[in-house]
Amino acid sequence: MSMGLSYTLITGASSGMGACCAKHFSQTQNLVLASENMEMLEKVRCECTRPEEHVLWHCDFANQRDQILPSLSTLLEEKSITIDKYVHFAGLTQVLPIKDFVIPYVDKVFNVNFFSIVEILRVLLKKHNKKALQSVVLISALVSQRGDAGNSIYAASKGAINALVYSLAKELAPNVRINAVMPGMVDTPMAQRVEESFRNHIWDKNPLGKGEPMDVINYVEFLLSDKARWITGQTAFVDGGQSL
Ligand SMILES: NC(=O)c1ccc[n+]([C@@H]2O[C@H](COP(=O)([O-])OP(=O)(O)OC[C@H]3O[C@@H](n4cnc5c(N)ncnc54)[C@H](OP(=O)(O)O)[C@@H]3O)[C@@H](O)[C@H]2O)c1
């Protein structure tokens, strides 16, 4: 493994858009791949270009929120690596009416979708990584601005991401740019858990049809790169026109 190089941190790298992003970015970047499911994460690493160059970070964001900071700090120190780009794909939802939610589950959704970001940024903005970090992209969701019956807790956790981005863009400039992407429905395991007829209905009436992971990842790649050097604090729909 190369020492002293900068890495891109991808959370949610075991599945869906995060896994697809890992495989795409591995052609050009060294990666830290994070998820709770180590078996799936190892499988994704094996499918990456130069698999031996990429580092796995195992952490359960839902149930081990207190462990995020120490475990990431230790990993970066032990491997002598810094993170210059960070994209947060980790996300959790369950469609339920608000009356049926129990607080421990609300906590889990917010831990994975929002609080883990805060803990990770606390590591990336401190000590030896502070000068390395350049660009952050957080995956929000269209429903954070358009609403979705039965998905209120998830939508609220994504709304928290948007608000975080607006303030941190000011707080962290000019050294770090931070943006969010709000995808519409994209064909991943998360979307495949939605009833098939509803999914097809959304895609059928969408101006640009069905969304694929690379439709989102191409935009994430642009935002993380120097081509977006004058873009910060934005929360952008990537949704084939679904928000119209
Ligand atoms: N697909 C869509 O239609 C859509 C639309 C808008 C926004 N999004 C957002 O896009 C992002 C990627 O979604 P996706 O569709 O690719 O979903 P996915 O296939 O279900 O992937 C979700 C990822 O989040 C990780 N994750 C879940 N619980 C975790 C935990 N406790 N600790 C650590 N990691 C955890 C999963 O890792 P494990 O394997 O460890 O569980 C997995 O890698 C999410 O933030 C989602 O909210 C998706």
The ligand as an SDF file (V2000), in Angstrom:
LIG
                    3D

 48 52  0  0  0  0  0  0  0  0999 V2000
  -31.7740    4.7670   -4.4360 N   0  0  0  0  0  0  0  0  0  0  0  0
  -32.5070    5.8710   -4.4070 C   0  0  0  0  0  0  0  0  0  0  0  0
  -33.5680    5.9310   -5.0650 O   0  0  0  0  0  0  0  0  0  0  0  0
  -32.0920    7.0570   -3.5970 C   0  0  0  0  0  0  0  0  0  0  0  0
  -32.7650    8.2650   -3.7880 C   0  0  0  0  0  0  0  0  0  0  0  0
  -32.3580    9.3800   -3.0650 C   0  0  0  0  0  0  0  0  0  0  0  0
  -31.3100    9.2950   -2.1820 C   0  0  0  0  0  0  0  0  0  0  0  0
  -30.6790    8.0990   -1.9970 N   0  0  0  0  0  0  0  0  0  0  0  0
  -29.5590    8.0660   -1.0530 C   0  0  0  0  0  0  0  0  0  0  0  0
  -28.4170    7.6040   -1.7410 O   0  0  0  0  0  0  0  0  0  0  0  0
  -27.5350    6.9350   -0.8130 C   0  0  0  0  0  0  0  0  0  0  0  0
  -27.1370    5.5740   -1.3820 C   0  0  0  0  0  0  0  0  0  0  0  0
  -28.3300    4.8070   -1.4600 O   0  0  0  0  0  0  0  0  0  0  0  0
  -28.4670    3.4440   -2.2810 P   0  0  0  0  0  0  0  0  0  0  0  0
  -29.7170    3.5770   -3.0330 O   0  0  0  0  0  0  0  0  0  0  0  0
  -27.2010    3.1230   -2.9590 O   0  0  0  0  0  0  0  0  0  0  0  0
  -28.7800    2.4500   -1.0540 O   0  0  0  0  0  0  0  0  0  0  0  0
  -28.2480    1.0070   -0.5960 P   0  0  0  0  0  0  0  0  0  0  0  0
  -27.9210    0.1730   -1.7780 O   0  0  0  0  0  0  0  0  0  0  0  0
  -29.2690    0.5160    0.3780 O   0  0  0  0  0  0  0  0  0  0  0  0
  -26.8940    1.3590    0.1780 O   0  0  0  0  0  0  0  0  0  0  0  0
  -26.9140    1.9610    1.4260 C   0  0  0  0  0  0  0  0  0  0  0  0
  -25.5280    1.9620    2.0070 C   0  0  0  0  0  0  0  0  0  0  0  0
  -25.6130    2.5360    3.3300 O   0  0  0  0  0  0  0  0  0  0  0  0
  -24.8760    1.7120    4.2130 C   0  0  0  0  0  0  0  0  0  0  0  0
  -25.3950    1.6600    5.5860 N   0  0  0  0  0  0  0  0  0  0  0  0
  -26.6760    1.3860    5.9490 C   0  0  0  0  0  0  0  0  0  0  0  0
  -26.7270    1.2370    7.2910 N   0  0  0  0  0  0  0  0  0  0  0  0
  -25.4620    1.4180    7.7550 C   0  0  0  0  0  0  0  0  0  0  0  0
  -24.8690    1.3660    9.0380 C   0  0  0  0  0  0  0  0  0  0  0  0
  -25.5990    1.0450   10.1190 N   0  0  0  0  0  0  0  0  0  0  0  0
  -23.5540    1.6180    9.1770 N   0  0  0  0  0  0  0  0  0  0  0  0
  -22.7840    1.8870    8.0780 C   0  0  0  0  0  0  0  0  0  0  0  0
  -23.2870    1.9360    6.8220 N   0  0  0  0  0  0  0  0  0  0  0  0
  -24.5960    1.7000    6.6610 C   0  0  0  0  0  0  0  0  0  0  0  0
  -25.0360    0.3250    3.6370 C   0  0  0  0  0  0  0  0  0  0  0  0
  -23.9980   -0.4910    4.1610 O   0  0  0  0  0  0  0  0  0  0  0  0
  -24.2510   -1.9340    4.8550 P   0  0  0  0  0  0  0  0  0  0  0  0
  -23.9970   -2.8920    3.7820 O   0  0  0  0  0  0  0  0  0  0  0  0
  -23.2600   -1.9570    5.9050 O   0  0  0  0  0  0  0  0  0  0  0  0
  -25.6500   -1.9610    5.3780 O   0  0  0  0  0  0  0  0  0  0  0  0
  -24.9480    0.5610    2.1530 C   0  0  0  0  0  0  0  0  0  0  0  0
  -23.6180    0.5220    1.7350 O   0  0  0  0  0  0  0  0  0  0  0  0
  -28.3110    6.8730    0.5110 C   0  0  0  0  0  0  0  0  0  0  0  0
  -27.8750    7.8990    1.3570 O   0  0  0  0  0  0  0  0  0  0  0  0
  -29.7550    7.0970    0.0930 C   0  0  0  0  0  0  0  0  0  0  0  0
  -30.5120    7.6670    1.1390 O   0  0  0  0  0  0  0  0  0  0  0  0
  -31.0520    6.9840   -2.6830 C   0  0  0  0  0  0  0  0  0  0  0  0
  1  2  1  0
  2  3  2  0
  2  4  1  0
  4  5  1  0
  4 48  2  0
  5  6  2  0
  6  7  1  0
  7  8  2  0
  8  9  1  0
  8 48  1  0
  9 10  1  0
  9 46  1  0
 10 11  1  0
 11 12  1  0
 11 44  1  0
 12 13  1  0
 13 14  1  0
 14 15  2  0
 14 16  1  0
 14 17  1  0
 17 18  1  0
 18 19  2  0
 18 20  1  0
 18 21  1  0
 21 22  1  0
 22 23  1  0
 23 24  1  0
 23 42  1  0
 24 25  1  0
 25 26  1  0
 25 36  1  0
 26 27  1  0
 26 35  1  0
 27 28  2  0
 28 29  1  0
 29 30  1  0
 29 35  2  0
 30 31  1  0
 30 32  2  0
 32 33  1  0
 33 34  2  0
 34 35  1  0
 36 37  1  0
 36 42  1  0
 37 38  1  0
 38 39  2  0
 38 40  1  0
 38 41  1  0
 42 43  1  0
 44 45  1  0
 44 46  1  0
 46 47  1  0
M  CHG  2   8   1  16  -1
M  END
$$$$
